[in-house]
Amino acid sequence: MKKFKFTLFLGILVVFLVAISPLIARIPSYTIKTNGKLYIVNKLSSSITVFDLFEGKKIVEIPIKVTPHEPIAIADQNRLVVTNYGTASVSGKSLTVINTKTNTIEKKIDLKESLAPHGIIDFPNSNNVGVVTDLGNDLLEVNIETGEIVKRILTEQIVSHLVVLHPKKPLAYITNTYSGSVSVINLDLDKVIKIIPCGKGTEGIDITPNGKEVWVTNIKENTISIINTETNKITHTLPTGQESYRLKFSVDGNYCLVPNSRDGTISVYHTSTKKQIKTILVRGKVNFIERFLFHTPRPVGLLIHPNGLYAFVTNSNANEVIVLDMKTFTIVSTIGTENVPDGMAIVE
């Protein structure tokens, strides 16, 4: 009888340990210290996690009524502006403005007929932001102080998604996912001056710090199109992993990081040589034990810290942010989030 009870006890203990081991393994481990607050947009939770990067702890969770997607920090105004994209059934049409000193919502700005706002940029030395809308297919210039839509420029393409500014010229580059193209908009003329066909599912975009090249991902072809900004022509096409929704350059412009969501990897490219120099594996896909212990990885969003030392990648399936060391290109920490983290911004 004693032997039976002991065997039963061991069996229950094993079942218990097996049940809780994934929960223990998935506990985020944040071990670094760097400056600033990280704002993480959680799509499914419809909220923003505010995380202190020096103290290594969550400050607050800010609820957003309409499903948010992309944020931009306005450093000199202590503000964060977030696009309220909405859902598949109900499209959003507004921006949320958050005070980053108090972490409270200041206002919501109605974008009227421009539906599903997604990509967002800050226009320097002004109160204005640029917003790209998936269903409006336009670039809006919005004054966040007055709530006024200052300009509305059509992209002339379909499902316009993300946007970057040229660092030296009045030019905006917008990816058009359905059209598989990039619209080049002259902000002085308020019109499209060039449409550049790229590949199926053109989505992720960034521009080199010197403004000489725009790199975009084509998620349905698993490629990167590299555009010369002087000629507006594609000079190179590079292979990526599967479903690369974003890409970002390092602060010095020497490297480009590309999360491959379906592969569960992050690719590192050398900007000048156009060669892939490293593939970073995100835990959860290597073998059976990893798949059991961790959620299947899906790295999507990407942000480089302004100090150039770290990169942050949202792992949407695992509800965490992966922290990369930009010198070694290794994973050094993780940050817990709410459900389906996506876009991010840093306030220093």
C-alpha positions in Angstrom: 0.0 0.0 0.0 2.8 2.4 0.9 4.5 1.6 -2.4 1.3 2.3 -4.3 0.9 5.7 -2.5 4.5 6.6 -3.2 4.1 5.7 -6.9 0.9 7.7 -7.1 2.6 10.7 -5.4 5.4 10.5 -7.9 3.0 10.3 -10.8 1.1 13.4 -9.6 4.3 15.3 -9.1 5.5 14.5 -12.6 2.2 15.6 -14.1 2.3 18.8 -12.0 5.9 19.5 -13.1 5.1 18.9 -16.7 2.1 21.2 -16.5 3.9 24.1 -14.9 7.3 23.8 -16.7 6.1 25.8 -19.7 4.7 28.5 -17.5 8.0 28.7 -15.6 10.1 28.6 -18.8 8.1 31.4 -20.4 8.6 33.9 -17.5 10.4 36.9 -19.0 13.9 37.5 -17.9 15.1 41.2 -18.1 18.7 41.6 -17.1 20.0 44.7 -18.8 19.9 48.4 -17.8 19.5 51.1 -20.4 17.8 54.5 -20.6 14.2 55.3 -21.5 10.7 54.0 -21.4 9.5 51.4 -23.9 5.9 51.8 -25.1 4.6 48.5 -26.5 1.3 48.3 -28.4 -0.7 45.2 -27.7 -3.2 44.7 -30.5 -5.4 41.9 -29.1 -5.5 43.4 -25.6 -6.1 46.9 -27.1 -3.6 48.5 -24.7 -0.1 49.9 -24.4 2.4 48.5 -21.9 4.8 51.1 -20.5 8.1 49.5 -19.4 11.0 51.2 -17.6 14.2 50.0 -19.4 16.5 51.0 -16.5 14.5 49.7 -13.6 13.4 46.6 -15.6 9.7 46.8 -14.6 6.3 47.7 -16.0 5.1 51.2 -15.1 1.5 51.0 -16.2 -0.9 49.5 -18.7 -2.8 52.1 -20.8 -6.1 50.8 -22.3 -7.0 52.0 -25.8 -10.7 51.7 -26.8 -10.1 51.2 -30.6 -7.5 48.5 -31.5 -4.1 50.3 -31.8 -1.2 49.4 -34.1 1.7 51.9 -34.5 3.0 54.5 -32.1 5.4 57.5 -32.6 7.1 59.4 -29.8 7.2 63.2 -30.0 10.2 63.8 -27.7 10.1 67.5 -27.4 6.4 67.5 -26.5 6.3 64.6 -24.1 3.7 62.9 -26.3 3.1 59.6 -27.8 0.7 59.4 -30.8 -0.9 56.0 -31.7 -2.9 54.9 -34.7 -6.2 53.4 -33.9 -6.4 50.9 -36.7 -9.5 48.9 -35.6 -10.4 45.3 -36.4 -11.2 43.3 -39.5 -14.9 44.0 -38.9 -14.8 47.6 -37.6 -12.2 50.0 -39.1 -10.7 52.6 -36.9 -10.4 56.3 -38.0 -8.6 58.1 -35.2 -5.4 58.8 -33.3 -4.8 58.6 -29.6 -2.5 61.2 -28.0 -0.8 60.2 -24.8 1.1 62.4 -22.3 4.3 60.5 -21.6 5.0 62.3 -18.3 1.7 61.2 -16.7 1.0 58.2 -19.1 -2.6 59.4 -19.5 -4.6 59.9 -22.6 -4.9 63.6 -23.6 -7.2 63.4 -26.6 -8.4 61.4 -29.5 -8.2 62.9 -33.0 -10.9 62.0 -35.6 -9.5 61.3 -39.1 -12.9 61.5 -40.7 -13.2 59.5 -44.0 -9.6 58.1 -43.8 -10.1 54.6 -42.4 -7.7 52.1 -40.9 -4.7 54.4 -40.0 -1.5 52.4 -39.7 2.0 53.8 -40.3 2.9 57.0 -38.6 5.9 59.4 -38.6 6.9 62.6 -36.8 7.4 65.8 -38.9 10.3 67.5 -37.1 10.0 71.0 -35.7 6.3 71.1 -35.9 3.1 69.9 -34.2 2.4 67.6 -37.1 2.5 63.9 -37.7 2.2 62.0 -40.9 -0.3 59.1 -41.0 -0.8 56.4 -43.7 -4.2 54.8 -44.0 -4.9 51.3 -45.3 -8.4 52.0 -46.5 -8.1 55.7 -47.1 -5.0 55.0 -49.2 -3.6 58.4 -48.4 -1.0 60.3 -46.4 -2.5 62.6 -43.9 -0.6 65.5 -42.2 -2.3 66.0 -38.8 -1.7 68.8 -36.3 -1.9 67.0 -32.9 -2.3 70.2 -31.0 -5.4 71.4 -32.9 -6.6 68.0 -34.3 -6.8 69.5 -37.7 -6.0 67.5 -40.9 -3.6 69.9 -42.6 -3.1 67.8 -45.8 -4.5 64.7 -47.4 -2.3 63.3 -50.2 -3.5 60.3 -52.2 -0.9 57.5 -52.6 -2.5 56.4 -55.9 -2.1 52.8 -54.8 -4.1 50.3 -52.7 -3.6 49.3 -49.0 -1.0 52.0 -48.1 0.6 50.8 -45.0 4.0 52.2 -43.7 6.0 55.3 -44.2 9.4 56.8 -43.8 10.8 60.3 -44.4 14.0 61.2 -46.3 16.4 62.7 -43.8 17.5 65.6 -46.1 14.7 66.1 -48.7 11.0 66.8 -48.5 10.1 63.2 -49.6 8.0 60.5 -48.0 8.2 56.8 -49.1 5.1 54.7 -48.5 4.6 50.9 -48.9 1.5 49.7 -50.6 0.8 46.1 -49.6 -1.9 45.2 -52.1 -0.3 47.0 -55.0 3.1 45.7 -54.2 4.8 49.1 -54.6 6.3 52.2 -53.0 4.8 55.6 -53.5 7.2 58.5 -53.5 5.5 61.7 -52.3 7.0 65.2 -52.7 5.8 67.0 -49.5 6.4 70.4 -51.1 4.3 69.6 -54.1 1.8 67.5 -52.1 1.7 64.8 -54.8 3.1 61.4 -55.8 6.1 61.9 -58.1 7.0 58.2 -58.6 5.4 54.8 -58.1 8.0 52.0 -57.8 6.8 48.4 -58.4 8.5 46.1 -55.9 7.0 42.7 -55.2 3.9 41.0 -53.9 3.0 42.2 -50.4 5.3 45.2 -50.1 5.1 46.2 -46.4 8.2 46.8 -44.2 10.2 49.9 -45.0 13.2 51.9 -43.7 15.7 54.4 -45.1 19.4 54.5 -44.5 20.5 57.3 -42.2 22.3 59.0 -45.1 19.1 58.9 -47.2 20.7 57.0 -50.1 18.7 53.8 -50.0 15.2 52.7 -49.1 14.8 49.0 -48.2 11.4 47.3 -48.4 10.2 43.8 -47.6 7.9 41.9 -49.9 6.2 39.4 -47.6 4.5 37.2 -50.3 7.8 36.8 -52.2 10.2 36.7 -49.2 12.4 39.3 -50.6 13.9 42.8 -49.9 13.8 45.4 -52.7 16.6 48.0 -52.4 15.7 51.4 -53.9 18.3 54.0 -54.9 16.7 57.3 -53.8 18.5 59.4 -56.5 17.1 57.3 -59.4 14.1 55.8 -57.7 15.1 52.5 -59.2 15.6 49.0 -57.6 19.3 48.2 -57.5 19.2 44.9 -55.6 16.7 42.1 -54.6 17.7 40.1 -51.5 16.2 36.9 -50.2 14.7 36.9 -46.7 13.1 34.3 -44.4 9.3 33.8 -44.6 6.9 36.7 -43.9 9.3 39.5 -43.1 6.8 42.2 -42.0 9.4 44.8 -40.8 13.0 45.9 -41.1 15.2 48.5 -39.5 18.7 49.9 -39.9 21.1 50.3 -37.0 21.7 53.8 -35.8 25.0 54.0 -37.7 23.4 52.5 -40.8 25.9 49.7 -41.1 23.3 46.9 -40.5 19.7 46.1 -41.3 17.7 43.8 -39.1 14.7 41.8 -40.5 12.4 39.6 -38.4 11.0 36.6 -40.3 7.7 35.9 -38.6 6.9 32.5 -40.0 10.5 31.2 -39.6 10.9 32.4 -36.0 14.2 34.1 -36.9 15.8 37.5 -37.2 18.2 38.1 -40.2 21.0 40.6 -40.0 22.3 42.1 -43.2 25.4 44.2 -43.9 24.1 47.4 -45.5 27.0 48.1 -47.9 27.8 44.5 -49.0 24.1 43.5 -49.1 25.2 40.2 -47.5 23.3 38.4 -44.7 25.8 38.0 -41.9 23.8 36.3 -39.2 20.5 34.5 -38.4 19.2 34.8 -34.9 17.0 31.9 -33.8 14.1 32.8 -31.5 13.4 30.2 -28.8 10.5 27.9 -29.5 11.1 26.3 -32.9 14.4 24.3 -32.8 13.2 21.0 -31.4 10.3 19.3 -29.6 11.4 20.4 -26.1 11.5 24.0 -27.2 8.1 23.8 -28.9 6.7 22.3 -25.7 8.3 24.8 -23.3 7.7 28.0 -25.4 5.1 29.3 -27.8 5.9 29.0 -31.4 7.8 32.3 -32.1 6.5 35.0 -34.4 8.8 38.0 -34.4 7.1 40.9 -36.1 7.6 44.5 -34.8 11.1 46.0 -34.6 12.6 49.0 -32.9 16.3 50.2 -32.5 17.1 52.1 -29.3 18.3 55.6 -30.2 21.6 54.9 -28.3 22.3 52.1 -30.8 23.1 49.5 -28.2 19.9 47.4 -28.3 17.1 46.3 -30.6 13.6 45.3 -29.5 11.5 42.7 -31.4 7.9 41.9 -30.6 7.3 38.2 -30.4 3.5 38.3 -30.9 2.7 34.6 -30.3 4.7 34.5 -27.0 3.4 37.9 -25.7 6.9 39.2 -25.2 9.5 41.6 -26.5 13.0 40.1 -27.3 15.9 42.4 -26.6 19.0 42.1 -28.8 22.5 43.3 -28.2 23.5 45.2 -31.3 27.2 44.5 -30.9 26.9 40.7 -30.7 23.5 40.3 -32.3 22.4 37.9 -29.6 19.3 37.8 -27.4 20.1 39.2 -24.0 16.7 39.8 -22.3 12.9 39.4 -22.7 10.1 41.7 -21.6 6.6 40.4 -20.8 3.6 42.1 -22.6 -0.1 41.7 -23.0 -1.7 39.9 -25.9 -0.2 40.2 -29.4 2.4 42.9 -29.0 3.2 44.8 -32.3 4.5 48.4 -32.7 6.8 50.1 -30.2 8.3 53.5 -29.4 10.9 54.7 -26.9 10.7 57.9 -24.8 14.1 58.8 -23.3 
